[in-house]
Amino acid sequence: VKPLEGGEGLDVLVSTQDLDMTQQTIAKVMGVPCNQIIGKMIRAGGGFGGKATRQLPVACAAAIAASKHSRPVKVVNERCDDMIMVAGRERAKVEYSVGFDDNGKILAFKEIFYMDAGFTSRESQGDLGMACFMADNTYNIPNWRSQAYLCKTNNQTNCSMRAPGVVHSIHVMERVVESIANYLPHITPVQVRASNFYKAGDATPYLQILDETPTLVRTWEEVQKSAGFVNLQASVAQFNKDNTWTKRGVSLIPVKYGMQEGGYNMEAAVHIYPDGSITVVHGGMEIGQGINTKVAQCCAFALSAPLESVRVANPSTVKIAASGGTGGSATSECCCAAVIMACDITNSRLAPYKSKFDAWTSIIAAASNDHVMLSASAQFSPKPYEGHQYRYFVWGSSISVVELDVLTGETQILRSDLVYDCGVSLNPAIDIGQVEGAFVFGIGTFLSEEVVIDESNGTLLSNGTWDYKPPASKCIPVEFNVTFLENSKNPTGVLSSKATGEPPYSFANSVYFALRHCIDAAREDAGLNLNYSLDIPATQQKIVAALSLNPLKHFNLEGNES
């Protein structure tokens, strides 16, 4: 934070997902109007929900100090303090009852969802709502009841984290499906899932009718074909037959994720200079999701201008005065929509010149000579899609093969195949990176990122990389294939596209359930049943506990009974 000359305000450079909220909060704390707080953001270095609100106390502290001492102040948290302040995804517990027939068709489902909000409800209210609305995943269940409660505890208050609430609820539903398959030995989890898929005309628990045929089945069939799922199952079965101390598992998981642009408010401005170069500024924050690249592409497309002539400026509250926060996966497409709207205004002014000239520079030079206004701004603030909870759904399917060392509990993901309905991707390179990143993010959630809290006083113990383990290079699949569904369009999306930030996260369920199948195989060899607990994250210690192998009984080498 740097004081402006003459005491006219503060210049604030902050790592945030919501520049407007940061500006408004500092202004309230300082008791000054918003126009005296100039918020700027260059890069966030990642966000995932943690920088939607948790930057506020740091920014306000720096602003107070800078104002009091009339000199620049920089505040950077140490990692341990930062993890305590930001917290993370809420812990959850779910109790459920399910009714089904002999063919695995789910007839009724009831759940009670408990979410640990920490000492305030804060973002957890919205997260709990998302958990309830997404709990059905891809399954048409005619009788449904979902109750949810926020639990106030002595833990630090949690924040919205990539796909908040949804990761919990989709995982629970997939656990339900696996439990049904275990109860009905004549039917596989794959068959249970497929027999309960949504079809066109079905209604969700929140009474949204699926007007169009879901692309789910296409992704389901395509991923099986591309991965050679039948052969994978056979090879895994043979491997487990031949090996006692190393087991493999394979799992196929579907995902449905609802996207709603209602509530977003994104502003953009497009400025064209006499030489034909273009500057674009928008209200979204670049947090590693490639928003600036997509915005530049949409601007060039809408104006029929060379992409290399477009520059996206860093966001500032002086340039854009009213935009919402960045999050929920739809910010990129909303900013692109705002830019296209601004370009449409400019195109109407350039129409007479485009009919006379072909070259972009000639068009702009002629318009500039005639003093045509070559700047335009627009705001994309859509209302909720009438009669629908979600504007559109993202569908996809994933397969993972996991290998487990039965003696140590160590795992290796041998292969993961994902087929994702991205509509018409705005930028395939960025979107594939988003899908891969979300999947690996999910691997950490399901396998390694254990949050340890002192239950006596709520202190976070896993507050650094010595105790908290995100995925590393050896944790990603040895073979990793991501494919976008071809010939898929999204009539309600921006240029027929679909979001990629959060929906792929739950694909990592395929890793978790492939691991469970490894444990199942080991327990079956040992004569144990398949009724065991494996809470997420399924760390090495929890895996060994779930195996429940007795060293004296099960670890005898052949020919050595002593």
C-alpha positions in Angstrom: 0.0 0.0 0.0 1.5 3.4 -1.0 0.0 6.8 0.0 -0.8 9.1 -2.8 0.7 12.6 -3.0 -1.2 15.3 -1.2 -3.0 12.8 1.1 -5.5 12.1 -1.7 -5.8 8.4 -1.0 -4.0 5.0 -1.1 -2.6 3.0 -4.0 -3.2 -0.7 -3.1 -1.5 -3.6 -4.9 -3.1 -6.8 -3.7 -3.2 -10.5 -4.5 -7.0 -11.1 -4.6 -9.9 -12.7 -6.4 -12.2 -9.7 -5.7 -10.6 -6.3 -6.2 -13.9 -4.4 -5.7 -14.6 -6.0 -2.3 -11.0 -5.2 -1.3 -11.4 -1.6 -2.2 -14.7 -1.2 -0.5 -13.5 -2.9 2.7 -10.4 -0.7 3.0 -12.5 2.3 2.4 -14.9 1.4 5.2 -12.0 0.6 7.6 -10.3 3.9 6.7 -13.6 5.9 6.8 -13.0 7.4 3.3 -14.9 7.2 0.0 -14.0 4.4 -2.5 -12.5 6.9 -4.9 -9.6 7.4 -2.5 -8.7 3.8 -2.6 -7.1 2.7 -5.9 -7.1 -1.1 -6.1 -4.7 -2.9 -8.4 -3.9 -6.5 -9.1 -1.1 -7.9 -11.3 -1.2 -11.5 -10.5 -2.5 -13.7 -7.7 -0.3 -16.7 -8.0 -3.4 -19.0 -7.7 -6.6 -18.5 -5.8 -9.0 -21.4 -5.6 -11.2 -19.5 -3.2 -8.6 -18.6 -0.6 -8.1 -15.1 -2.0 -11.8 -14.2 -2.2 -11.9 -12.8 1.3 -8.8 -13.8 3.3 -6.7 -11.0 1.7 -8.9 -8.4 3.4 -7.3 -8.3 6.9 -3.9 -8.2 5.4 -4.8 -5.4 3.0 -6.5 -3.4 5.7 -3.6 -3.7 8.1 -1.2 -2.5 5.4 -3.6 0.4 4.5 -3.8 1.5 8.2 -0.1 1.5 8.7 0.6 3.2 5.4 -1.9 6.0 6.2 -0.7 6.5 9.7 3.0 6.7 8.9 2.7 8.3 5.4 5.0 5.8 3.8 4.7 2.6 1.7 3.9 -0.6 3.6 4.2 -4.1 2.4 2.8 -7.1 4.2 3.6 -10.7 3.2 2.4 -13.6 5.4 4.7 -16.4 6.3 3.5 -19.7 5.0 2.4 -21.2 8.4 0.4 -18.0 9.3 -1.1 -17.9 5.8 -2.4 -21.5 6.1 -3.9 -20.7 9.5 -5.6 -17.5 8.2 -6.9 -18.9 4.9 -7.9 -22.4 6.3 -9.5 -24.4 3.5 -12.2 -26.8 2.5 -14.6 -27.7 5.2 -14.6 -31.1 6.9 -17.9 -32.9 6.5 -19.9 -35.9 7.7 -22.9 -37.4 5.9 -25.4 -39.9 7.1 -27.5 -41.5 4.4 -30.2 -44.1 3.7 -30.8 -45.6 0.3 -33.5 -47.9 -1.2 -32.9 -49.9 -4.4 -34.2 -52.9 -6.2 -32.5 -56.2 -7.2 -31.2 -54.6 -10.4 -29.5 -51.8 -8.6 -32.0 -49.1 -9.6 -32.1 -46.5 -6.9 -35.6 -45.8 -5.7 -35.1 -43.5 -2.8 -32.3 -41.5 -1.1 -32.1 -39.6 2.1 -29.1 -37.8 3.5 -28.2 -35.5 6.4 -25.2 -33.4 5.6 -23.0 -31.9 8.4 -20.4 -29.3 7.4 -17.7 -27.9 9.8 -17.9 -24.2 9.2 -15.4 -23.2 11.9 -16.1 -20.3 14.3 -18.2 -18.4 11.7 -20.5 -19.4 8.9 -19.0 -17.0 6.4 -18.6 -18.7 2.9 -19.7 -22.1 4.3 -23.4 -21.1 3.9 -23.0 -21.0 0.1 -20.8 -24.1 0.1 -23.4 -26.1 1.9 -26.0 -25.1 -0.6 -23.8 -26.2 -3.5 -23.3 -29.5 -1.8 -27.1 -30.1 -1.6 -27.8 -29.1 -5.2 -25.0 -31.2 -6.6 -25.6 -34.3 -4.5 -27.5 -36.3 -7.1 -24.5 -36.3 -9.5 -25.6 -38.1 -12.7 -28.4 -40.2 -11.2 -32.1 -39.9 -11.6 -33.5 -40.8 -8.2 -37.3 -40.4 -8.0 -37.6 -40.0 -4.2 -35.1 -37.6 -2.6 -34.6 -35.8 0.7 -31.5 -33.8 1.6 -31.1 -32.0 4.9 -28.0 -30.0 5.7 -26.5 -28.3 8.8 -23.6 -26.0 9.4 -21.7 -26.8 12.5 -20.0 -24.1 14.5 -16.8 -25.4 16.0 -13.6 -24.1 17.6 -11.7 -24.5 14.4 -10.6 -21.6 12.2 -13.4 -20.4 9.9 -13.2 -22.2 6.5 -13.4 -20.7 3.0 -14.8 -21.7 -0.3 -12.3 -23.9 -2.1 -12.4 -25.1 -5.7 -15.8 -26.8 -6.3 -16.9 -26.0 -2.7 -19.3 -28.6 -1.2 -19.6 -30.4 -4.5 -16.5 -32.5 -3.9 -18.1 -33.9 -0.7 -21.5 -34.5 -2.1 -20.5 -36.2 -5.4 -18.1 -38.4 -3.4 -20.9 -39.5 -1.1 -23.2 -40.4 -4.0 -20.4 -42.5 -5.5 -19.9 -44.2 -2.2 -23.6 -45.0 -2.2 -23.3 -46.6 -5.7 -20.3 -48.7 -4.6 -22.2 -49.9 -1.5 -25.1 -51.0 -3.6 -22.8 -53.0 -5.9 -21.2 -54.6 -2.9 -24.6 -55.6 -1.5 -25.7 -57.1 -4.9 -22.9 -59.5 -5.9 -24.4 -60.2 -9.3 -24.1 -56.6 -10.5 -21.0 -54.3 -10.9 -20.5 -50.7 -9.9 -20.4 -49.8 -13.6 -23.8 -51.4 -14.2 -25.3 -49.7 -11.1 -24.1 -46.3 -12.4 -25.3 -46.7 -16.0 -28.7 -48.0 -14.9 -29.4 -44.8 -13.0 -28.2 -42.2 -15.5 -30.3 -39.1 -16.3 -32.1 -39.0 -19.6 -33.7 -36.2 -21.5 -37.0 -35.2 -19.9 -35.9 -36.3 -16.4 -36.3 -33.9 -13.5 -33.6 -33.3 -10.9 -34.4 -33.1 -7.2 -34.7 -29.3 -7.6 -37.2 -29.8 -10.4 -35.1 -28.7 -13.3 -36.1 -30.6 -16.4 -33.2 -31.9 -18.6 -34.5 -30.4 -21.9 -31.7 -31.9 -24.0 -30.2 -35.4 -24.1 -27.2 -35.3 -21.8 -23.8 -35.9 -23.4 -23.0 -38.1 -20.4 -23.6 -41.4 -22.2 -21.3 -40.3 -25.0 -18.5 -39.5 -22.6 -19.1 -42.7 -20.7 -18.9 -44.9 -23.9 -16.0 -42.9 -25.4 -13.7 -43.1 -22.4 -14.3 -46.9 -22.2 -13.5 -47.3 -25.8 -10.4 -45.0 -25.8 -9.0 -46.5 -22.6 -9.8 -50.1 -23.5 -11.8 -50.5 -20.3 -12.7 -54.2 -20.9 -9.1 -55.1 -21.4 -8.1 -53.0 -18.4 -10.5 -54.9 -16.2 -9.2 -58.2 -17.5 -5.6 -57.3 -17.0 -6.2 -56.0 -13.5 -8.1 -59.2 -12.5 -5.2 -61.3 -13.9 -2.6 -59.2 -12.1 -4.4 -59.6 -8.8 -4.6 -63.3 -9.3 -0.9 -63.6 -9.9 0.2 -61.2 -7.1 -0.4 -61.3 -3.4 1.5 -58.2 -2.0 0.8 -55.8 -4.9 -2.8 -55.2 -6.0 -4.4 -53.2 -8.7 -7.8 -51.6 -9.1 -9.7 -49.9 -11.9 -12.7 -47.6 -11.6 -15.0 -45.7 -14.0 -16.7 -42.6 -12.6 -19.3 -40.1 -14.2 -19.6 -36.5 -13.3 -22.4 -33.8 -13.7 -21.6 -30.2 -12.7 -24.2 -27.4 -12.9 -23.1 -24.0 -14.1 -25.1 -20.8 -13.4 -24.0 -17.3 -14.6 -26.8 -15.6 -12.6 -25.2 -13.3 -9.9 -22.1 -12.5 -11.9 -21.5 -8.9 -12.8 -18.6 -8.4 -15.2 -17.6 -5.1 -16.9 -15.1 -4.7 -19.7 -13.8 -1.8 -21.8 -12.2 -2.0 -25.3 -10.0 0.9 -26.5 -8.7 1.0 -30.1 -5.8 3.3 -30.9 -5.3 5.1 -34.3 -2.6 2.6 -35.3 -5.0 -0.3 -34.8 -3.6 -1.6 -31.6 -6.1 -2.5 -28.9 -6.2 -2.4 -25.1 -8.8 -4.4 -23.2 -9.5 -4.2 -19.5 -12.0 -6.3 -17.6 -13.2 -6.9 -14.1 -12.0 -10.5 -13.8 -8.8 -11.4 -11.9 -6.1 -13.5 -13.6 -5.5 -16.3 -11.1 -3.8 -18.7 -13.4 -7.0 -19.8 -15.3 -6.0 -18.1 -18.5 -8.7 -15.5 -18.5 -6.6 -12.8 -20.2 -5.8 -15.1 -23.1 -9.5 -16.0 -23.6 -10.5 -12.4 -23.4 -7.9 -11.3 -26.0 -9.0 -14.1 -28.3 -12.7 -13.2 -28.0 -11.9 -9.5 -28.6 -9.9 -10.3 -31.8 -12.7 -12.6 -32.9 -15.4 -10.1 -32.3 -13.6 -7.3 -34.1 -12.1 -9.4 -36.8 -8.8 -7.9 -35.7 -5.3 -9.6 -35.5 -4.8 -11.3 -32.2 -1.3 -9.8 -31.9 -2.8 -6.3 -31.8 -4.7 -7.0 -28.6 -3.2 -6.3 -25.2 -5.1 -7.0 -21.9 -4.3 -4.5 -19.2 -3.9 -5.3 -15.5 -7.2 -4.7 -13.6 -7.6 -1.6 -11.6 -10.6 0.0 -9.8 -9.8 3.2 -11.7 -10.3 1.4 -15.0 -13.2 -0.8 -14.0 -15.4 0.5 -11.2 -17.9 -2.2 -10.6 -17.3 -5.9 -11.1 -18.0 -9.0 -9.1 -15.5 -11.4 -7.6 -13.6 -14.1 -9.6 -14.7 -17.6 -8.8 -17.2 -20.3 -9.6 -15.6 -21.2 -12.9 -17.8 -18.8 -14.9 -15.8 -15.6 -14.6 -13.8 -16.2 -17.8 -16.8 -16.7 -20.0 -18.7 -13.8 -18.4 -15.7 -11.5 -19.0 -15.5 -12.8 -22.6 -19.2 -12.0 -23.0 -18.7 -8.4 -21.7 -15.8 -7.9 -24.1 -17.9 -9.2 -27.1 -20.7 -6.8 -26.1 -18.3 -3.9 -26.1 -16.9 -5.0 -29.4 -20.4 -5.1 -30.9 -20.8 -1.5 -30.0 -17.6 -0.6 -31.7 -18.4 -2.8 -34.7 -21.6 -0.8 -35.3 -19.5 2.4 -35.5 -16.9 0.7 -37.8 -19.5 -0.8 -40.2 -19.2 1.9 -42.9 -15.4 1.6 -42.9 -15.4 -2.2 -43.0 -17.4 -2.1 -46.2 -14.7 0.1 -47.8 -11.5 -1.4 -46.5 -10.1 -4.9 -45.9 -7.0 -4.3 -43.8 -7.6 -3.8 -40.1 -5.1 -0.9 -39.9 -6.8 0.8 -42.9 -10.3 0.5 -41.3 -9.1 2.0 -38.0 -7.0 4.8 -39.7 -10.0 5.9 -41.7 -12.4 5.8 -38.7 -9.9 7.7 -36.6 -9.5 10.4 -39.2 -13.2 10.9 -39.0 -13.1 11.2 -35.2 -15.2 8.0 -34.7 -15.4 7.0 -31.0 -13.2 3.9 -30.8 -13.7 3.1 -27.1 -16.6 1.2 -25.7 -17.6 -0.5 -22.5 -20.2 -3.1 -21.5 -21.5 -5.0 -18.6 -22.5 -8.6 -18.6 -24.8 -9.2 -15.6 -27.2 -12.0 -16.6 -30.3 -12.8 -14.6 -30.8 -16.4 -13.4 -32.0 -18.7 -16.2 -35.7 -18.7 -15.7 -37.1 -21.9 -14.4 -33.7 -23.4 -14.0 -31.2 -23.7 -11.2 -28.4 -24.0 -13.7 -27.9 -22.5 -17.1 -26.1 -25.6 -18.4 -24.5 -28.8 -17.2 -21.0 -30.1 -17.7 -20.8 -33.9 -18.2 -17.8 -36.2 -18.2 -16.4 -39.6 -17.3 -13.0 -40.8 -16.0 -11.2 -44.1 -15.6 -8.2 -44.6 -13.3 -6.0 -47.6 -12.6 -4.2 -47.7 -9.3 -1.5 -50.0 -8.0 -1.1 -50.6 -4.2 1.8 -52.0 -2.2 -0.1 -54.1 0.3 2.8 -54.2 2.8 3.4 -50.5 3.0 0.2 -48.8 1.8 2.1 -46.9 -0.9 0.1 -46.1 -4.1 0.9 -45.4 -7.7 -1.6 -44.1 -10.3 -0.7 -46.1 -13.4 -3.2 -44.5 -15.7 -6.1 -42.0 -15.9 -8.3 -41.3 -18.9 -10.8 -38.4 -18.9 -13.4 -37.5 -21.5 -14.9 -34.1 -20.9 -17.7 -32.2 -22.5 -16.2 -28.8 -23.0 -18.7 -27.6 -25.6 -16.6 -25.7 -28.2 -13.5 -24.8 -26.2 -12.4 -21.1 -26.2 -8.8 -22.3 -26.0 -8.1 -26.0 -25.9 -4.6 -25.6 -24.5 -5.8 -23.6 -21.5 -8.9 -25.8 -21.0 -6.9 -29.1 -21.0 -4.6 -27.5 -18.5 -7.5 -26.6 -16.3 -8.9 -30.2 -16.5 -5.5 -31.7 -15.7 -4.9 -29.3 -12.9 -8.4 -29.9 -11.3 -7.9 -33.6 -11.5 -4.5 -33.5 -9.8 -5.9 -31.1 -7.2 -8.5 -33.8 -6.6 -5.8 -36.4 -6.2 -4.5 -34.4 -3.3 -7.9 -34.2 -1.7 -8.6 -37.9 -2.0 -5.1 -39.3 -1.2 -2.7 -37.0 0.7 -3.8 -33.6 1.8 -4.7 -34.4 5.4 -5.8 -31.5 7.7 -4.7 -32.2 11.3 -6.4 -30.1 14.0 -5.8 -30.2 17.8 -9.2 -31.2 18.9 -8.7 -29.7 22.3 -8.4 -26.1 21.1 -8.9 -26.0 17.3 -5.3 -25.2 16.5 -4.2 -26.2 12.9 -1.3 -28.5 13.2 -0.7 -29.2 9.5 0.3 -25.6 8.8 3.2 -26.2 6.5 4.6 -28.5 3.8 6.3 -30.6 6.5 2.9 -31.8 7.7 0.6 -30.9 4.8 1.2 -32.9 1.6 -0.1 -31.6 -1.8 0.5 -33.8 -4.8 4.0 -33.9 -6.2 5.5 -35.1 -9.5 5.3 -38.7 -8.5 1.7 -38.5 -7.5 0.3 -37.8 -11.0 -0.8 -40.6 -13.3 2.1 -42.3 -15.2 -0.2 -42.2 -18.2 -2.6 -39.2 -18.4 -5.0 -38.8 -21.2 -7.5 -35.9 -21.5 -10.0 -35.8 -24.4 -12.6 -33.2 -25.2 -15.9 -34.6 -26.5 -16.2 -33.8 -30.2 -19.2 -32.3 -32.0 -20.6 -30.9 -28.8 -22.1 -27.4 -28.5 -23.5 -25.4 -25.7 -26.4 -23.2 -26.9 -26.4 -21.2 -23.7 -22.6 -20.7 -23.4 -20.3 -18.0 -24.7 -19.5 -19.0 -28.2 -20.8 -22.5 -27.4 -18.2 -23.1 -24.7 -18.4 -24.7 -21.3 -16.5 -24.0 -18.0 -13.4 -26.1 -17.1 -12.2 -24.7 -13.7 -14.1 -26.7 -11.1 -16.1 -29.5 -12.8 -13.2 -31.8 -13.5 -12.2 -31.9 -9.8 -14.6 -34.7 -8.9 -13.1 -36.9 -11.7 -10.5 -37.8 -9.1 -13.1 -40.0 -7.5 -12.0 -42.6 -10.0 -8.6 -42.7 -8.3 -10.1 -43.1 -4.8 -12.4 -46.0 -5.9 -9.7 -47.7 -7.9 -7.7 -47.7 -4.6 -10.7 -49.2 -2.8 -10.8 -51.9 -5.3 -7.1 -52.6 -4.6 -7.9 -52.9 -0.9 -10.9 -55.1 -1.7 -8.7 -57.5 -3.6 -6.2 -57.7 -0.8 -8.9 -58.3 1.8 -10.6 -61.0 -0.3 -7.3 -62.8 -0.5 -7.0 -62.6 3.3 -10.6 -63.9 3.8 -11.9 -60.5 5.0 -15.2 -58.9 4.1 -15.5 -55.6 2.2 -17.0 -53.7 5.1 -14.3 -51.2 6.2 -13.8 -47.5 6.6 -11.6 -45.4 4.4 -12.3 -41.7 5.0 -10.7 -39.1 2.7 -7.9 -38.3 2.4 -7.0 -42.0 2.0 -3.4 -41.5 3.4 -0.9 -44.3 3.7 -1.7 -44.8 7.3 -5.5 -45.1 6.7 -4.9 -47.5 3.8 -2.8 -49.8 6.1 -5.6 -49.7 8.7 -8.2 -50.5 6.1 -6.3 -53.5 4.9 -6.5 -54.9 8.4 -3.9 -57.6 7.7 -2.5 -59.5 10.6 1.3 -59.8 10.2 1.5 -63.2 11.9 -1.4 -64.6 10.0 -1.1 -63.1 6.5 2.6 -62.3 6.1 4.0 -65.8 6.1 6.3 -66.5 3.1 5.6 -69.7 1.2 7.5 -72.6 2.7 8.3 -70.8 5.9 5.7 -71.5 8.6 8.0 -70.6 11.6 
